[in-house]
Amino acid sequence: MRTQPRSTLPVVVQVPNLLTYGRIIAVPLVAGALLWNTDFSRWLAFGLFALAAITDFFDGWLARAWRQQSALGKMLDPIADKLLVAGVLLMLTANGTIAHAHVWAAFIILLREVLVSGLREFLGQLQVSVPVTWLAKWKTAIQLVAIGLLIIGPAAQAHVPHAVEIGLAGLWVAALLTLYTGYDYMRAGLRHVIDVDEKGQ
């Protein structure tokens, strides 16, 4: 198969990075629509969220296909993902879609995002990368579908009955997978930390 020539465009305007910028810009727009909290605004929030979630796949795929992988993209991509998930979960909690005991599922997911971000930052200083497992990818997929259902749920009862209930169940599945994958990351991180300490003695 012929290798795609490396792009001559400046890194900041390469298409994969433009998609990542779009995902970041979508966060306050989705949050504002959820704060408005009407049927129309929920459909708008759902459309923006779905579009942002799709770009999460395409920015990485295009970066590899077009040989446009960059340090800027590697830095911004996980930041954009975490901003999108955290921002939407906070707004869904604020407008009461996620309430009572279900707030714990959102809380677990947010804590894991902070934990993984901290571990990746520390391990990056050691030049150690922690690969994303297939279970983590499934967790992300379930999480995005669950959040999408929670965004659209109250406005789409006629089209998607029990959307909120299904979304909350999916959020708990994602939270449980989050606990396991978070433990996996923590175990890998601690192993490298202990190795560094033992070599330093």
C-alpha positions as CSV (number, residue, x, y, z in Angstrom):
1,M,0.0,0.0,0.0
2,R,1.4,3.4,-0.9
3,T,2.4,5.6,2.0
4,Q,0.7,8.9,2.3
5,P,3.2,11.8,2.0
6,R,3.6,13.8,5.2
7,S,1.6,17.0,5.2
8,T,3.3,20.3,4.5
9,L,0.6,22.3,6.3
10,P,1.5,24.0,9.6
11,V,0.7,21.8,12.5
12,V,-1.9,24.2,14.0
13,V,-4.1,24.1,10.9
14,Q,-3.9,20.4,10.0
15,V,-7.3,18.8,9.8
16,P,-7.0,16.4,12.8
17,N,-6.1,19.3,15.0
18,L,-8.9,21.4,13.7
19,L,-11.3,18.6,14.6
20,T,-9.9,18.6,18.1
21,Y,-10.3,22.4,18.4
22,G,-13.9,21.9,17.4
23,R,-14.4,19.3,20.1
24,I,-13.1,21.8,22.7
25,I,-15.3,24.6,21.3
26,A,-18.3,22.3,21.5
27,V,-18.0,21.9,25.3
28,P,-19.4,25.4,26.4
29,L,-22.0,25.2,23.6
30,V,-23.3,21.9,24.8
31,A,-23.1,23.1,28.4
32,G,-25.1,26.3,27.5
33,A,-27.8,24.3,25.7
34,L,-28.2,22.0,28.7
35,L,-28.4,24.9,31.1
36,W,-31.2,26.4,28.9
37,N,-32.9,23.0,29.4
38,T,-35.8,23.1,26.9
39,D,-36.7,20.3,24.4
40,F,-35.1,22.3,21.6
41,S,-31.9,23.0,23.5
42,R,-31.6,19.3,24.4
43,W,-31.8,18.3,20.8
44,L,-29.3,21.0,20.0
45,A,-27.0,19.8,22.8
46,F,-27.4,16.2,21.6
47,G,-26.4,17.1,18.0
48,L,-23.4,19.0,19.1
49,F,-22.3,16.2,21.5
50,A,-22.8,13.5,18.9
51,L,-20.8,15.6,16.4
52,A,-18.0,16.1,18.9
53,A,-17.9,12.4,19.8
54,I,-17.6,11.5,16.1
55,T,-14.6,13.8,15.7
56,D,-12.9,11.9,18.6
57,F,-12.7,8.9,16.2
58,F,-11.9,10.9,13.0
59,D,-9.1,13.1,14.4
60,G,-7.0,10.1,15.4
61,W,-7.8,8.1,12.3
62,L,-7.0,11.0,9.9
63,A,-3.8,11.8,11.8
64,R,-2.6,8.3,11.2
65,A,-3.9,8.0,7.6
66,W,-2.5,11.4,6.5
67,R,0.7,11.2,8.6
68,Q,-0.3,14.3,10.5
69,Q,0.4,13.0,14.0
70,S,1.8,15.8,16.2
71,A,2.8,16.6,19.7
72,L,0.0,19.3,19.7
73,G,-2.6,16.7,18.8
74,K,-1.3,14.2,21.3
75,M,-1.6,16.9,24.0
76,L,-5.0,18.3,23.1
77,D,-6.9,15.1,22.2
78,P,-7.2,13.6,25.7
79,I,-7.8,17.1,27.1
80,A,-10.7,17.6,24.7
81,D,-12.1,14.2,25.6
82,K,-12.0,14.9,29.3
83,L,-13.4,18.4,29.0
84,L,-16.4,17.1,26.9
85,V,-17.2,14.3,29.3
86,A,-16.7,16.3,32.5
87,G,-18.5,19.4,31.3
88,V,-21.6,17.4,30.2
89,L,-21.7,15.3,33.3
90,L,-21.6,18.4,35.5
91,M,-24.4,20.1,33.5
92,L,-26.6,17.0,33.6
93,T,-26.1,16.9,37.3
94,A,-26.8,20.7,37.6
95,N,-30.1,20.4,35.7
96,G,-31.3,17.4,37.6
97,T,-31.0,14.7,34.8
98,I,-28.5,12.9,37.0
99,A,-29.7,13.0,40.5
100,H,-29.8,11.2,43.9
101,A,-27.6,8.1,44.0
102,H,-26.8,8.3,40.3
103,V,-24.6,11.3,41.0
104,W,-22.1,8.7,42.4
105,A,-21.7,7.2,39.0
106,A,-20.8,10.6,37.5
107,F,-18.5,11.2,40.5
108,I,-16.6,8.0,39.9
109,I,-16.1,8.7,36.2
110,L,-14.9,12.3,37.0
111,L,-12.4,11.0,39.7
112,R,-11.0,8.4,37.2
113,E,-10.5,11.1,34.6
114,V,-8.4,13.2,37.1
115,L,-6.5,10.1,38.2
116,V,-5.6,9.0,34.7
117,S,-4.6,12.6,33.8
118,G,-2.3,12.8,36.8
119,L,-0.8,9.4,36.1
120,R,-0.2,10.1,32.4
121,E,1.5,13.4,33.3
122,F,3.8,11.8,35.8
123,L,4.6,8.8,33.6
124,G,5.2,11.1,30.6
125,Q,8.0,12.7,32.6
126,L,9.5,9.2,32.9
127,Q,9.0,8.7,29.2
128,V,6.7,5.8,29.9
129,S,3.4,5.4,27.9
130,V,0.4,3.5,29.2
131,P,-1.5,2.0,26.2
132,V,-5.3,2.2,26.0
133,T,-6.8,-1.2,26.5
134,W,-9.8,-2.6,24.6
135,L,-11.8,-2.5,27.9
136,A,-11.1,1.2,28.2
137,K,-12.3,1.7,24.7
138,W,-15.5,-0.1,25.5
139,K,-15.9,1.9,28.6
140,T,-15.6,5.1,26.6
141,A,-18.1,3.9,24.0
142,I,-20.7,2.9,26.6
143,Q,-20.1,6.2,28.5
144,L,-20.7,8.3,25.3
145,V,-23.9,6.4,24.4
146,A,-25.1,6.7,28.0
147,I,-24.4,10.5,28.1
148,G,-26.1,10.9,24.7
149,L,-29.2,9.2,26.0
150,L,-29.2,11.4,29.1
151,I,-28.9,14.6,27.1
152,I,-31.8,13.7,24.8
153,G,-33.9,11.7,27.2
154,P,-36.5,14.2,28.5
155,A,-37.0,15.6,25.0
156,A,-37.3,12.3,23.2
157,Q,-39.7,10.2,25.4
158,A,-42.0,9.7,22.4
159,H,-39.2,8.4,20.2
160,V,-36.9,6.7,22.7
161,P,-39.0,5.5,25.7
162,H,-37.1,5.2,29.0
163,A,-34.1,6.9,27.4
164,V,-33.1,8.5,30.8
165,E,-33.4,5.2,32.6
166,I,-31.3,3.4,30.0
167,G,-28.8,6.2,30.0
168,L,-28.5,6.0,33.8
169,A,-28.0,2.2,33.6
170,G,-25.3,2.7,31.0
171,L,-23.6,5.4,33.2
172,W,-23.4,2.9,36.0
173,V,-21.9,0.3,33.7
174,A,-19.3,2.8,32.5
175,A,-18.6,3.8,36.2
176,L,-17.9,0.1,37.1
177,L,-15.7,-0.3,34.1
178,T,-14.1,3.0,35.1
179,L,-13.2,1.5,38.5
180,Y,-11.5,-1.5,36.9
181,T,-9.6,0.4,34.2
182,G,-8.6,3.1,36.7
183,Y,-7.2,0.4,39.0
184,D,-5.3,-1.0,36.0
185,Y,-3.8,2.4,35.3
186,M,-3.0,2.9,38.9
187,R,-1.3,-0.5,39.2
188,A,0.8,0.2,36.1
189,G,1.8,3.7,37.4
190,L,2.7,2.4,40.9
191,R,4.9,-0.3,39.3
192,H,6.9,2.3,37.5
193,V,7.1,4.6,40.5
194,I,8.4,1.8,42.7
195,D,11.0,0.9,40.0
196,V,12.2,4.5,39.9
197,D,12.5,4.6,43.7
198,E,14.4,1.3,43.9
199,K,16.8,2.4,41.2
200,G,17.4,5.6,43.0
201,Q,18.4,4.0,46.2
